[in-house]
Amino acid sequence: MSVFGTSRPARSRGVVMTGLALTAASALLLSACASSEPEETTAAGPVEDIALKIGTALPQTGNLAFLGPPEEAGVAYAVSQINEATADTGLSLDVVYGDSGNTDNKAYETEIPRLLSEDVSAIIGAASSGTSLQFIDQVTGAGVIQFSPANTSDAFTTYDDNGLYFRTAPSDVLQGEVLGNLIAEDGNQTLGLIVLNDSYGTGLAKYVTEAFEAAGGEVVAAPTYNTGDTTFDSQISEVLAADPDAIALITFDEVTTILPSLFGQFPSDKLYFVDGNLKNFADSGFPAGSLTGAKGTLPGLSIDSISDFTGELDAFLEETGGEPLEDYSYAAESYDATILIALAALASGSTEGTEIASKLIEVSGGSGDGEKCTSFAECAAIIVGGGVADYDGISGPITFDEVGDPTEASIGIYQYGEDNTYSAYEG
């Protein structure tokens, strides 16, 4: 994996996010949650057994449906480990699975009320930033935590969410800088973009553009399309007519429709993908080698570097009769979100969303000067023993700031091979 690290202030309350190489994390934390003394834990363990219930609003349908299986698998695997420790912690976790859909099919319009009617303390989802923005007020207004494993729009950093929104994925401020710099460092001087017209697409395009132009490049075309569109001829024609050195596809699964029109007209090694469309295309019907050399970015530690986790996840799915995964995008972030919610419930001794939220920053290490731990069982033992836990997850250290953003993050860079699947870029 090759990662270009960047540092810049986040959009609120003084956080700097940085890219991570394989060796070590680096982050500059400026006054996050530092205005008060660390909260002390005075009692060992929960006052009584905690029967926690959460929901998921992850994409089972829509233009991010390929992310649903790894995200739901990450949740399910975490739940199994949490419930294995119930005898020691007094906490049990039940999950109600639901479909976020997208802003075209609007599955969330019926699914979110259904999940809230189940008296859940938290809802994990959505994957799409634009979709999350459709129901964040409904969820947080009900006193329920909304916790996304994959939202990257910078809109959430300053959103008025009553302190109930959290995410394990970093803001697109970072991914945009990494991708823009990558395209420039590959020797490209002009860039065309095809952009999904929502908070995710336009936000990420903005930061890619800023980074690329700061490196001396020029964006020569950036047509947009809307969720639900099925033809992209005008956008493709506009970009190709501008004759760019490279094309960045800032899309969701619409990329599957867009790509065939680029094959033979544009070199594959000058195509760039993002987290919303980076997936394996081996079974897509695309000609062999049609994506050779294309690159893409994905928030989170390299899939190769968390191979132990993905192997365990595969074994869990096989043991429980789950479908094998084709992609692992945001599985680790979903796993970590579930673990963090359970730890915060244990630390608060409550199933109330607001009470759990009050402990999420602490159990992530954002406050409280806690003891480092890397599994639910290890962290839970610290909490039950009367201490403060600081969970470092599979997806990274996490460490929430006061607005629920992770203050440490990594962006993996990947490259497609002859089989149209991607692996960590070694350049």
C-alpha positions as CSV (number, residue, x, y, z in Angstrom):
1,M,0.0,0.0,0.0
2,S,1.2,3.5,-0.8
3,V,-0.4,6.4,1.0
4,F,0.1,10.1,0.7
5,G,-0.3,11.7,4.0
6,T,-1.7,15.2,4.3
7,S,-2.6,17.4,7.3
8,R,-5.1,20.2,7.4
9,P,-7.7,21.5,9.9
10,A,-11.1,19.8,9.8
11,R,-14.1,21.9,9.4
12,S,-14.8,22.5,13.0
13,R,-13.3,22.5,16.5
14,G,-9.7,22.2,15.5
15,V,-9.0,18.6,14.4
16,V,-6.3,17.7,11.9
17,M,-6.6,14.4,10.0
18,T,-3.7,12.7,8.4
19,G,-3.0,9.8,6.0
20,L,-1.2,6.8,7.5
21,A,1.5,4.7,5.8
22,L,1.9,1.1,6.7
23,T,4.3,2.0,9.5
24,A,2.6,4.3,11.9
25,A,-0.4,6.6,12.5
26,S,0.1,10.3,12.9
27,A,-2.4,12.8,14.0
28,L,-2.5,16.3,15.4
29,L,-5.2,16.7,18.0
30,L,-6.1,20.3,18.8
31,S,-8.1,20.7,22.0
32,A,-10.6,17.9,21.2
33,C,-12.6,17.4,24.4
34,A,-9.8,19.0,26.4
35,S,-11.8,21.7,28.1
36,S,-12.8,19.6,31.1
37,E,-11.2,17.1,33.5
38,P,-11.4,13.4,32.5
39,E,-14.5,11.8,33.9
40,E,-13.8,9.3,36.7
41,T,-15.4,5.9,36.9
42,T,-16.5,5.2,40.4
43,A,-18.3,1.9,40.1
44,A,-17.1,-1.4,38.8
45,G,-19.3,-2.8,36.1
46,P,-22.9,-2.2,35.1
47,V,-25.5,-1.7,37.9
48,E,-27.7,-4.4,36.3
49,D,-27.8,-6.5,33.2
50,I,-28.0,-4.5,30.0
51,A,-30.2,-5.7,27.2
52,L,-29.0,-3.5,24.3
53,K,-30.8,-3.4,21.0
54,I,-29.5,-1.6,17.9
55,G,-30.6,-1.4,14.3
56,T,-28.8,-1.2,11.0
57,A,-29.8,0.9,8.0
58,L,-27.2,-0.3,5.5
59,P,-27.6,-0.7,1.7
60,Q,-29.4,-3.9,0.9
61,T,-30.7,-2.2,-2.3
62,G,-29.7,0.8,-4.4
63,N,-26.5,2.1,-5.9
64,L,-24.3,1.1,-2.9
65,A,-25.8,-2.4,-2.5
66,F,-22.4,-4.0,-3.0
67,L,-21.3,-2.4,0.4
68,G,-24.2,-3.9,2.3
69,P,-22.9,-7.5,2.7
70,P,-19.5,-6.6,4.1
71,E,-21.0,-4.0,6.4
72,E,-23.7,-6.3,7.8
73,A,-21.1,-9.1,8.2
74,G,-18.9,-6.7,10.2
75,V,-21.9,-5.9,12.5
76,A,-22.8,-9.6,12.9
77,Y,-19.3,-10.7,13.7
78,A,-19.0,-8.0,16.4
79,V,-22.3,-9.0,17.9
80,S,-21.2,-12.6,18.2
81,Q,-18.1,-11.6,20.1
82,I,-20.1,-9.2,22.4
83,N,-22.6,-11.9,23.2
84,E,-19.9,-14.4,23.9
85,A,-18.8,-12.2,26.8
86,T,-22.3,-11.7,28.3
87,A,-21.6,-13.9,31.3
88,D,-18.7,-11.6,32.2
89,T,-20.2,-8.2,31.4
90,G,-24.0,-8.5,31.9
91,L,-24.5,-6.9,28.5
92,S,-26.3,-8.7,25.6
93,L,-26.8,-7.2,22.2
94,D,-29.7,-7.8,19.7
95,V,-29.7,-6.4,16.2
96,V,-32.6,-5.5,13.9
97,Y,-31.4,-5.4,10.3
98,G,-32.8,-2.9,7.9
99,D,-32.3,-1.4,4.4
100,S,-31.2,2.2,3.9
101,G,-31.7,2.0,0.1
102,N,-30.8,5.3,-1.5
103,T,-32.3,8.6,-2.4
104,D,-33.9,7.1,-5.5
105,N,-35.8,4.1,-4.1
106,K,-36.1,5.7,-0.6
107,A,-36.2,2.5,1.3
108,Y,-35.3,4.5,4.4
109,E,-38.7,6.1,4.4
110,T,-40.3,2.9,5.8
111,E,-37.2,1.3,7.3
112,I,-36.2,4.0,9.7
113,P,-39.7,4.3,11.3
114,R,-39.7,0.5,11.6
115,L,-36.3,0.4,13.3
116,L,-37.3,3.3,15.7
117,S,-40.5,1.4,16.6
118,E,-38.3,-1.5,17.8
119,D,-36.9,0.9,20.5
120,V,-33.3,0.7,19.3
121,S,-30.6,2.7,21.1
122,A,-28.6,3.2,18.0
123,I,-28.8,2.8,14.2
124,I,-25.7,1.9,12.2
125,G,-25.9,3.4,8.8
126,A,-26.3,4.6,6.2
127,A,-23.3,4.0,3.9
128,S,-24.2,6.9,1.6
129,S,-23.7,10.4,3.0
130,G,-26.6,11.6,1.0
131,T,-28.9,8.9,2.3
132,S,-27.8,9.5,5.9
133,L,-28.7,13.1,5.5
134,Q,-32.3,12.1,4.6
135,F,-33.0,10.6,8.1
136,I,-30.4,12.0,10.5
137,D,-32.9,14.5,12.0
138,Q,-35.5,11.7,12.4
139,V,-33.0,9.4,14.3
140,T,-31.2,11.9,16.4
141,G,-34.4,13.8,17.1
142,A,-35.7,10.6,18.7
143,G,-32.7,10.5,21.1
144,V,-31.2,7.6,19.1
145,I,-27.6,7.4,18.0
146,Q,-26.8,7.4,14.3
147,F,-23.4,5.8,13.7
148,S,-22.2,5.4,10.1
149,P,-19.3,3.2,9.1
150,A,-18.9,4.8,5.7
151,N,-20.2,8.4,5.6
152,T,-17.4,10.7,4.4
153,S,-19.1,13.9,3.5
154,D,-17.7,16.9,5.4
155,A,-21.3,18.1,6.0
156,F,-21.5,15.9,9.1
157,T,-18.7,17.7,10.9
158,T,-20.8,20.8,11.6
159,Y,-24.2,19.2,11.5
160,D,-26.6,20.0,14.4
161,D,-27.1,16.4,15.6
162,N,-27.6,16.8,19.3
163,G,-24.3,15.0,19.9
164,L,-25.8,11.8,18.6
165,Y,-24.0,11.3,15.3
166,F,-20.7,9.4,15.0
167,R,-18.7,7.8,12.2
168,T,-15.7,5.5,11.9
169,A,-14.9,6.7,8.3
170,P,-12.8,9.9,7.9
171,S,-14.1,13.0,6.1
172,D,-13.5,13.4,2.4
173,V,-11.2,16.3,3.1
174,L,-8.5,13.6,3.5
175,Q,-9.5,11.2,0.7
176,G,-9.8,14.1,-1.8
177,E,-6.3,15.3,-0.9
178,V,-4.8,11.9,-1.3
179,L,-6.5,11.2,-4.6
180,G,-5.8,14.6,-6.1
181,N,-2.1,14.3,-5.1
182,L,-1.9,10.8,-6.4
183,I,-3.3,11.8,-9.8
184,A,-0.8,14.7,-10.0
185,E,2.1,12.6,-8.9
186,D,1.3,10.1,-11.6
187,G,2.3,12.8,-14.1
188,N,-1.1,14.0,-15.2
189,Q,-1.6,17.7,-15.9
190,T,-5.3,17.8,-16.8
191,L,-8.2,15.9,-15.2
192,G,-11.8,15.2,-16.0
193,L,-14.3,14.1,-13.4
194,I,-17.7,12.4,-13.6
195,V,-19.5,13.3,-10.4
196,L,-22.5,12.0,-8.5
197,N,-24.6,15.1,-7.6
198,D,-25.0,14.7,-3.9
199,S,-23.2,15.7,-0.7
200,Y,-20.7,12.9,-1.1
201,G,-19.9,13.3,-4.8
202,T,-19.7,17.1,-5.0
203,G,-17.8,17.3,-1.7
204,L,-15.2,14.7,-2.7
205,A,-14.9,16.3,-6.1
206,K,-14.2,19.7,-4.5
207,Y,-11.3,18.3,-2.4
208,V,-9.9,16.3,-5.3
209,T,-10.0,19.4,-7.5
210,E,-8.3,21.6,-4.8
211,A,-5.5,19.1,-4.3
212,F,-4.9,18.5,-8.0
213,E,-4.9,22.2,-8.8
214,A,-2.6,23.0,-5.8
215,A,-0.2,20.5,-7.4
216,G,-0.2,22.5,-10.6
217,G,-2.9,20.6,-12.5
218,E,-6.1,21.8,-14.2
219,V,-9.6,20.2,-14.0
220,V,-11.0,20.6,-17.6
221,A,-14.4,19.0,-17.2
222,A,-16.6,17.9,-14.2
223,P,-20.1,17.0,-15.3
224,T,-22.5,15.7,-12.7
225,Y,-25.4,13.2,-12.8
226,N,-28.2,12.4,-10.3
227,T,-29.0,9.3,-8.3
228,G,-31.4,7.2,-10.4
229,D,-30.0,8.2,-13.7
230,T,-29.3,5.3,-16.0
231,T,-27.7,6.8,-19.0
232,F,-24.5,8.9,-18.9
233,D,-23.7,9.6,-22.5
234,S,-23.6,13.3,-22.2
235,Q,-21.3,13.2,-19.2
236,I,-18.9,10.8,-20.9
237,S,-19.0,12.8,-24.1
238,E,-18.2,16.1,-22.2
239,V,-15.2,14.6,-20.4
240,L,-13.8,12.9,-23.5
241,A,-14.2,16.0,-25.5
242,A,-12.0,17.9,-23.0
243,D,-9.2,15.4,-23.8
244,P,-7.9,15.1,-20.2
245,D,-4.8,13.2,-19.2
246,A,-6.8,11.3,-16.5
247,I,-10.4,10.7,-15.5
248,A,-11.6,10.4,-11.9
249,L,-15.0,8.6,-11.5
250,I,-16.6,9.9,-8.3
251,T,-19.7,7.7,-8.4
252,F,-21.4,4.8,-6.8
253,D,-22.3,1.6,-8.6
254,E,-23.3,3.6,-11.7
255,V,-19.7,3.2,-12.6
256,T,-20.6,-0.3,-13.9
257,T,-22.7,1.4,-16.6
258,I,-20.2,4.2,-17.3
259,L,-17.1,2.1,-17.8
260,P,-18.0,0.2,-21.0
261,S,-18.3,3.5,-22.8
262,L,-14.7,4.4,-21.8
263,F,-13.2,1.1,-22.8
264,G,-11.2,1.5,-26.0
265,Q,-11.6,5.3,-25.9
266,F,-9.5,6.0,-22.8
267,P,-6.5,4.2,-21.3
268,S,-7.4,2.1,-18.3
269,D,-4.3,3.1,-16.4
270,K,-5.5,6.7,-16.4
271,L,-8.8,5.9,-14.7
272,Y,-9.2,6.6,-10.9
273,F,-11.8,5.2,-8.6
274,V,-13.0,6.2,-5.1
275,D,-14.5,4.4,-2.2
276,G,-18.0,4.6,-3.6
277,N,-17.2,2.4,-6.6
278,L,-13.9,0.6,-5.7
279,K,-14.9,-3.0,-6.0
280,N,-13.8,-6.2,-7.7
281,F,-15.1,-6.5,-11.3
282,A,-14.0,-10.0,-12.1
283,D,-17.6,-11.2,-12.6
284,S,-18.9,-8.1,-14.3
285,G,-18.5,-9.4,-17.8
286,F,-15.9,-6.7,-18.6
287,P,-13.1,-7.9,-21.0
288,A,-10.1,-9.3,-19.2
289,G,-7.5,-6.6,-18.6
290,S,-9.9,-3.7,-19.3
291,L,-9.1,-2.1,-16.0
292,T,-5.4,-3.0,-15.8
293,G,-3.5,-0.2,-14.1
294,A,-6.5,1.8,-12.9
295,K,-6.1,3.0,-9.3
296,G,-8.5,3.9,-6.5
297,T,-8.6,5.2,-2.9
298,L,-10.5,3.7,0.0
299,P,-10.5,5.0,3.6
300,G,-9.3,2.5,6.2
301,L,-6.3,0.4,6.7
302,S,-5.2,-1.7,3.7
303,I,-7.2,-4.9,3.1
304,D,-3.9,-6.7,3.0
305,S,-2.9,-5.3,6.4
306,I,-6.1,-6.5,8.1
307,S,-5.9,-9.9,6.5
308,D,-6.3,-11.6,9.9
309,F,-9.6,-9.9,10.4
310,T,-10.9,-10.6,6.9
311,G,-9.9,-14.3,7.4
312,E,-11.7,-14.4,10.7
313,L,-14.8,-12.8,9.1
314,D,-14.8,-15.4,6.3
315,A,-14.6,-18.2,8.8
316,F,-17.4,-16.7,10.8
317,L,-19.6,-16.4,7.8
318,E,-18.9,-20.0,6.8
319,E,-19.6,-21.2,10.3
320,T,-22.9,-19.3,10.5
321,G,-24.1,-20.1,7.0
322,G,-23.5,-16.6,5.6
323,E,-22.8,-15.8,2.0
324,P,-19.1,-15.4,1.2
325,L,-17.9,-11.9,0.6
326,E,-16.7,-10.5,-2.7
327,D,-15.5,-7.2,-1.1
328,Y,-14.6,-6.1,2.4
329,S,-15.1,-2.4,2.1
330,Y,-16.2,-0.9,5.4
331,A,-16.5,-4.3,7.1
332,A,-13.9,-3.3,9.7
333,E,-15.5,0.1,10.2
334,S,-18.9,-1.5,10.8
335,Y,-17.4,-4.0,13.2
336,D,-15.7,-1.2,15.2
337,A,-18.9,0.9,15.2
338,T,-20.8,-2.0,16.9
339,I,-18.0,-2.7,19.4
340,L,-17.9,1.0,20.3
341,I,-21.6,1.3,20.9
342,A,-21.6,-1.8,23.1
343,L,-18.6,-0.5,25.1
344,A,-20.2,2.9,25.6
345,A,-23.4,1.2,26.8
346,L,-21.4,-0.8,29.3
347,A,-19.5,2.3,30.5
348,S,-22.8,4.2,30.9
349,G,-24.7,1.3,32.4
350,S,-27.6,2.4,30.2
351,T,-29.5,1.6,27.0
352,E,-30.6,5.2,26.5
353,G,-29.1,6.6,23.3
354,T,-28.1,9.9,24.9
355,E,-26.4,8.1,27.8
356,I,-24.5,5.8,25.5
357,A,-23.5,8.8,23.3
358,S,-22.0,10.5,26.4
359,K,-19.5,7.7,26.7
360,L,-18.6,7.1,23.0
361,I,-15.9,9.7,22.9
362,E,-14.4,8.2,26.1
363,V,-14.3,4.6,25.0
364,S,-12.7,5.7,21.7
365,G,-9.8,7.4,23.6
366,G,-11.0,10.9,22.8
367,S,-11.2,11.7,26.5
368,G,-10.7,10.1,29.9
369,D,-7.0,9.0,29.6
370,G,-8.1,5.4,29.3
371,E,-6.2,2.1,29.1
372,K,-5.5,0.9,25.6
373,C,-7.4,-2.3,24.5
374,T,-8.1,-4.0,21.2
375,S,-11.1,-6.3,21.6
376,F,-14.5,-6.1,23.2
377,A,-13.6,-8.6,25.9
378,E,-10.4,-6.8,26.8
379,C,-12.0,-3.4,26.9
380,A,-15.1,-4.7,28.7
381,A,-12.9,-6.2,31.4
382,I,-11.4,-2.8,32.1
383,I,-14.8,-1.2,32.3
384,V,-16.2,-3.9,34.6
385,G,-13.2,-3.6,36.8
386,G,-13.9,0.1,37.3
387,G,-11.4,1.5,34.8
388,V,-11.7,3.6,31.6
389,A,-11.2,1.7,28.3
390,D,-9.6,3.2,25.1
391,Y,-10.5,1.0,22.2
392,D,-8.2,0.8,19.2
393,G,-10.1,-0.9,16.4
394,I,-9.6,-3.0,13.4
395,S,-10.1,0.0,11.1
396,G,-7.6,2.2,13.1
397,P,-7.2,4.0,16.5
398,I,-10.5,6.0,15.8
399,T,-10.3,8.5,18.7
400,F,-13.4,10.6,18.3
401,D,-13.3,14.4,18.6
402,E,-16.2,16.2,20.3
403,V,-18.3,16.2,17.1
404,G,-18.0,12.4,16.5
405,D,-15.4,12.5,13.8
406,P,-12.3,10.1,14.0
407,T,-9.2,12.2,14.5
408,E,-6.8,9.5,13.1
409,A,-7.4,8.0,9.7
410,S,-5.8,6.2,6.8
411,I,-6.4,6.1,3.1
412,G,-5.4,3.0,1.1
413,I,-4.4,3.2,-2.5
414,Y,-5.2,0.2,-4.7
415,Q,-4.6,-0.8,-8.3
416,Y,-6.4,-3.1,-10.7
417,G,-4.7,-6.1,-12.3
418,E,-5.4,-8.2,-15.4
419,D,-8.3,-10.0,-13.7
420,N,-10.1,-6.7,-13.0
421,T,-9.7,-7.1,-9.3
422,Y,-7.8,-4.7,-7.1
423,S,-5.0,-5.1,-4.6
424,A,-2.8,-2.8,-2.6
425,Y,-0.7,-0.5,-4.8
426,E,3.0,-1.1,-4.4
427,G,4.3,1.9,-6.4
